[in-house]
Amino acid sequence: MKATVLAKRYAKALFELAEEKNILETVAGEVHSFQKMLSESEELQHFFLSPEFGREGKVRLIEKNFQDQFSGLFINFLFILLKKRRQNLYNEIVAEFDQMYDRHHNRIRASAITAMPLGKDELEGLKKTLSAQYRANFEIENAVTPEILGGLILKIDGKVIDASLLNQLKKLKENLMIERN
């Protein structure tokens, strides 16, 4: 089975159980806390992901060190990942969980690529426009890429809207080349 299909299944199971037990916000925080721990500690990451350490040792480590930090649901989720040897899917599971969480909260994450950083007012204006158009709350990350010269490139739900000056100049050049021939 493909990793993304498996990641979706695990994320969905965790999401639905957390929602059912009314601890969705708690579990959402725990998912990211553990992901941050993994990214900040090479030792923990190696221990959690490496097949050279046995499952029982990993389970004991999680029980000993994280039992007081995380909900029983999340601890059991980690145990299941270890039992099924799916811990290598953790980051994909988190990404899928985040998408479900965002849909649940009617939120869309977008990226606005601009030649210069957007000001606070510009960012808020863009959020308002997109929120009205999509009838959802937007979280926009602004990335700066001077090469686009001006305008912006929006990435929303896998779609790209390229309104950059660089793209417009390329299209103009293509049109001029066509007319020339």
C-alpha positions in Angstrom: 0.0 0.0 0.0 1.2 3.5 -0.8 2.7 5.5 2.0 0.3 8.5 1.4 -2.7 6.2 1.6 -1.5 4.7 4.9 -0.7 8.1 6.3 -4.2 9.3 5.5 -5.7 6.3 7.2 -3.6 6.8 10.4 -4.3 10.5 10.4 -8.0 10.0 9.9 -8.2 7.4 12.7 -6.3 9.7 15.1 -8.4 12.7 14.1 -11.7 10.9 14.5 -10.9 9.4 17.8 -9.6 12.8 19.1 -12.8 14.4 17.9 -15.0 11.7 19.4 -13.2 12.0 22.8 -13.5 15.9 22.6 -9.7 16.3 22.8 -9.0 17.4 19.2 -7.3 20.6 20.2 -5.1 18.7 22.7 -4.1 16.0 20.3 -3.4 18.6 17.5 -0.9 20.2 19.9 0.6 16.9 20.9 1.1 15.9 17.3 3.2 19.0 16.7 5.0 18.9 20.0 6.2 15.4 19.3 7.1 16.3 15.7 9.1 19.3 17.1 10.9 17.0 19.6 11.8 14.6 16.7 13.2 17.4 14.6 15.2 19.0 17.5 16.7 15.8 18.8 18.7 13.7 16.4 19.0 11.0 19.1 15.3 10.7 19.6 14.7 10.8 15.9 17.2 8.0 15.3 15.8 6.0 18.2 12.2 6.4 17.1 12.8 5.7 13.4 15.7 3.3 13.4 15.0 -0.5 13.0 18.1 -1.3 15.0 16.2 -0.6 18.3 13.4 -3.0 19.3 9.8 -2.1 19.5 9.6 -3.0 23.2 12.5 -0.6 24.0 10.8 2.2 22.1 7.5 1.6 23.9 9.2 1.6 27.3 11.0 4.9 26.4 7.7 6.5 25.3 6.0 5.3 28.5 8.8 6.5 30.7 9.4 9.8 29.2 6.2 11.0 27.6 3.3 9.4 29.7 2.9 12.7 31.7 3.3 15.0 28.7 0.8 13.5 26.3 -2.8 12.2 26.4 -3.4 8.4 26.5 -4.9 8.6 23.0 -1.7 10.0 21.6 0.6 7.6 23.5 -1.5 4.7 22.2 -1.3 6.1 18.7 2.5 6.1 19.0 2.4 2.6 20.3 0.3 1.5 17.3 2.8 3.2 14.9 5.6 1.3 16.5 3.7 -2.0 16.6 2.9 -1.8 12.9 6.3 -0.4 12.0 4.8 2.8 10.6 6.8 5.4 12.6 8.6 6.4 9.4 5.3 7.8 8.2 5.0 10.2 11.1 5.6 13.5 9.2 3.2 12.4 6.4 0.6 11.5 9.0 1.1 15.0 10.6 0.6 16.7 7.2 -2.6 14.7 6.6 -3.8 15.4 10.1 -3.2 19.1 9.6 -5.3 19.1 6.4 -8.2 17.4 8.2 -7.8 19.9 11.1 -7.8 22.8 8.7 -10.9 21.6 6.9 -12.6 21.0 10.3 -11.9 24.7 11.2 -12.8 25.9 7.7 -9.2 27.1 7.2 -7.1 27.2 4.1 -3.3 27.6 4.1 -1.8 29.6 1.3 1.5 30.9 0.2 2.0 34.3 -1.3 5.3 34.7 -3.1 6.3 38.3 -3.7 9.3 40.3 -4.8 9.3 42.2 -1.5 7.8 41.4 1.8 4.1 42.2 2.1 3.2 44.7 4.8 0.8 43.9 7.5 -2.1 45.8 5.8 -1.4 44.2 2.5 -1.4 40.7 4.0 -4.7 41.4 5.9 -6.2 42.8 2.6 -5.2 39.7 0.8 -6.6 37.5 3.6 -9.9 39.4 3.5 -10.2 39.1 -0.3 -9.4 35.4 -0.4 -11.6 34.7 2.6 -14.6 36.3 0.9 -13.9 34.5 -2.4 -13.4 31.1 -0.8 -15.7 31.5 2.2 -13.0 30.2 4.5 -10.4 31.6 6.9 -6.9 32.0 5.4 -3.5 31.6 6.9 -1.0 33.1 4.5 2.7 32.6 4.5 4.6 35.3 2.6 7.8 34.1 0.9 10.1 36.6 -0.8 11.6 35.8 -4.2 13.0 39.0 -5.8 13.3 37.2 -9.2 9.6 37.5 -9.9 10.2 41.3 -10.1 6.7 42.3 -8.9 3.1 41.1 -8.5 2.6 37.8 -6.7 2.3 34.1 -7.0 -0.4 32.5 -4.9 -0.3 28.8 -4.0 -3.7 27.7 -2.7 -4.6 24.0 -2.2 -2.2 22.8 -4.8 -3.2 25.4 -7.3 -0.9 28.1 -8.5 -2.1 31.6 -9.5 0.9 33.4 -11.2 0.2 37.1 -11.3 3.9 38.0 -11.2 5.5 40.6 -13.4 8.1 38.0 -14.5 5.2 35.7 -15.8 3.5 38.6 -17.5 6.8 39.6 -19.3 7.3 36.0 -20.4 3.8 35.9 -21.9 4.3 39.2 -23.6 7.6 37.9 -25.1 5.8 34.7 -26.3 3.1 36.8 -27.9 5.6 39.0 -29.6 7.5 36.0 -30.9 4.3 34.5 -32.3 3.3 37.8 -34.0 6.8 38.1 -35.5 6.6 34.7 -37.2 
